[in-house]
């Protein structure tokens, strides 16, 4: 018999971000985005920079995550992430400043600029901004999030 819900636990080194039973979720695995519903086959994967979206009833939530590991079991998903933020908790002005700094480093690199690090910083900032926008739209009841 399939479980009705999935226990979702999202943990960072600083705190537990989510611990609740959900109907389904989508997460950024190493090979691309992965959809998980109750009864999913067990697997382990690495987590890349991206968005975790999960649904509980008619409510959809969004998280910005950065690197880590995911364990999927038929009735449980555990995400151990370097960073994870609920969309509504993201400091949008701070994310925009990070985006601007990273874009500036990439447009005008000096000899000491670590291009790979600047690209990762830009990816993280854009992800945070996208998740914050989706969370805001979902909170307002807008479709297409």
C-alpha positions as a printed NumPy array, in Angstrom:
array([[  0.   ,   0.   ,   0.   ],
       [  1.335,   3.434,  -0.953],
       [  1.781,   6.095,   1.716],
       [ -0.618,   9.037,   1.38 ],
       [  2.021,  11.694,   2.023],
       [  5.763,  12.172,   2.124],
       [  7.579,  13.417,   5.208],
       [  9.818,  16.23 ,   3.928],
       [ 12.776,  17.293,   6.05 ],
       [ 15.093,  20.051,   4.815],
       [ 18.092,  20.676,   7.044],
       [ 21.131,  22.967,   6.816],
       [ 24.125,  23.132,   9.163],
       [ 22.409,  26.106,  10.861],
       [ 18.795,  24.931,  11.232],
       [ 15.889,  22.723,  10.274],
       [ 14.085,  24.643,   7.519],
       [ 11.137,  22.328,   6.8  ],
       [  9.683,  19.306,   8.584],
       [  6.19 ,  18.45 ,   7.391],
       [  4.118,  15.909,   5.496],
       [  3.592,  16.944,   1.856],
       [  1.723,  15.588,  -1.16 ],
       [  4.527,  15.964,  -3.702],
       [  7.734,  17.852,  -4.378],
       [ 10.188,  18.768,  -7.127],
       [ 13.885,  19.211,  -6.356],
       [ 17.1  ,  20.046,  -8.245],
       [ 19.047,  16.784,  -8.374],
       [ 22.451,  16.387,  -9.955],
       [ 20.947,  15.022, -13.189],
       [ 18.151,  17.599, -13.397],
       [ 14.89 ,  18.303, -11.62 ],
       [ 13.258,  15.303,  -9.958],
       [  9.59 ,  14.915,  -9.076],
       [  8.725,  12.863,  -6.002],
       [  5.342,  11.477,  -4.944],
       [  4.427,   8.985,  -2.228],
       [  5.786,   5.53 ,  -3.018],
       [  8.809,   6.794,  -5.   ],
       [ 11.606,   4.279,  -5.494],
       [ 14.477,   4.802,  -3.006],
       [ 17.456,   6.811,  -4.27 ],
       [ 20.316,   9.043,  -3.235],
       [ 21.447,  12.029,  -5.271],
       [ 23.415,  15.196,  -4.884],
       [ 21.642,  18.526,  -4.763],
       [ 22.592,  21.406,  -7.019],
       [ 21.707,  25.104,  -6.82 ],
       [ 18.013,  25.461,  -7.551],
       [ 14.46 ,  25.546,  -6.313],
       [ 12.581,  22.995,  -4.245],
       [  8.84 ,  23.257,  -4.778],
       [  6.452,  21.265,  -2.623],
       [  2.692,  21.001,  -2.384],
       [  0.5  ,  20.301,   0.605],
       [ -3.159,  20.297,  -0.383],
       [ -3.773,  23.409,  -2.468],
       [ -0.79 ,  25.261,  -0.97 ],
       [  2.517,  25.382,  -2.875],
       [  5.758,  26.458,  -1.198],
       [  9.157,  27.372,  -2.643],
       [ 12.682,  27.032,  -1.25 ],
       [ 16.016,  28.241,  -2.627],
       [ 18.662,  25.571,  -1.998],
       [ 22.384,  25.299,  -2.582],
       [ 24.301,  22.037,  -2.826],
       [ 23.966,  19.031,  -0.613],
       [ 22.482,  15.552,  -0.632],
       [ 19.006,  14.085,  -0.981],
       [ 17.695,  10.754,   0.243],
       [ 14.366,   9.669,  -1.252],
       [ 12.403,   6.836,   0.36 ],
       [  8.813,   5.79 ,  -0.445],
       [  7.447,   7.794,   2.514],
       [ 10.238,  10.302,   3.291],
       [ 12.566,  12.782,   1.597],
       [ 15.514,  14.177,   3.511],
       [ 17.434,  17.108,   2.031],
       [ 20.741,  18.022,   3.637],
       [ 21.635,  21.36 ,   2.038],
       [ 24.493,  23.792,   2.445],
       [ 21.876,  26.565,   2.399],
       [ 18.082,  26.57 ,   2.193],
       [ 15.709,  29.514,   2.47 ],
       [ 11.952,  29.71 ,   2.284],
       [ 10.941,  32.028,  -0.538],
       [  9.186,  34.429,   1.814],
       [ 12.325,  34.688,   4.004],
       [ 14.675,  35.775,   1.22 ],
       [ 16.163,  39.245,   1.593],
       [ 15.472,  40.487,  -1.954],
       [ 17.59 ,  43.692,  -1.787],
       [ 20.552,  41.636,  -0.512],
       [ 20.095,  39.092,  -3.332],
       [ 19.98 ,  41.926,  -5.889],
       [ 23.209,  43.39 ,  -4.499],
       [ 24.854,  39.948,  -4.744],
       [ 23.65 ,  39.685,  -8.347],
       [ 25.087,  43.117,  -9.188],
       [ 28.452,  42.307,  -7.551],
       [ 28.726,  38.99 ,  -9.408],
       [ 27.745,  40.559, -12.742],
       [ 30.317,  43.315, -12.193],
       [ 33.076,  40.768, -11.517],
       [ 32.139,  38.823, -14.638],
       [ 31.905,  41.906, -16.89 ],
       [ 35.104,  43.535, -15.676],
       [ 37.343,  40.828, -14.213],
       [ 40.692,  41.785, -12.776],
       [ 43.631,  39.341, -12.664],
       [ 42.58 ,  38.148,  -9.192],
       [ 38.941,  37.458, -10.122],
       [ 37.866,  33.849,  -9.667],
       [ 35.489,  33.538, -12.642],
       [ 34.019,  30.221, -11.488],
       [ 33.259,  31.628,  -8.052],
       [ 31.649,  34.735,  -9.567],
       [ 29.494,  32.548, -11.829],
       [ 28.328,  30.472,  -8.841],
       [ 27.534,  33.657,  -6.909],
       [ 25.479,  34.926,  -9.849],
       [ 23.604,  31.612, -10.147],
       [ 22.813,  31.623,  -6.416],
       [ 21.608,  35.233,  -6.488],
       [ 19.376,  34.674,  -9.528],
       [ 17.931,  31.528,  -7.959],
       [ 17.134,  33.366,  -4.72 ],
       [ 15.43 ,  36.172,  -6.655],
       [ 13.379,  33.715,  -8.709],
       [ 12.26 ,  31.764,  -5.645],
       [ 11.353,  34.966,  -3.785],
       [  9.27 ,  36.118,  -6.77 ],
       [  7.471,  32.757,  -7.014],
       [  6.781,  32.704,  -3.287],
       [  5.386,  36.236,  -3.466],
       [  3.152,  35.361,  -6.419],
       [  1.929,  32.205,  -4.649],
       [  1.158,  34.209,  -1.506],
       [ -0.926,  36.594,  -3.613],
       [ -2.778,  33.651,  -5.171],
       [ -1.419,  34.244,  -8.671],
       [ -1.327,  31.328, -11.083],
       [  1.641,  30.222, -13.13 ],
       [  4.092,  30.046, -10.25 ]])
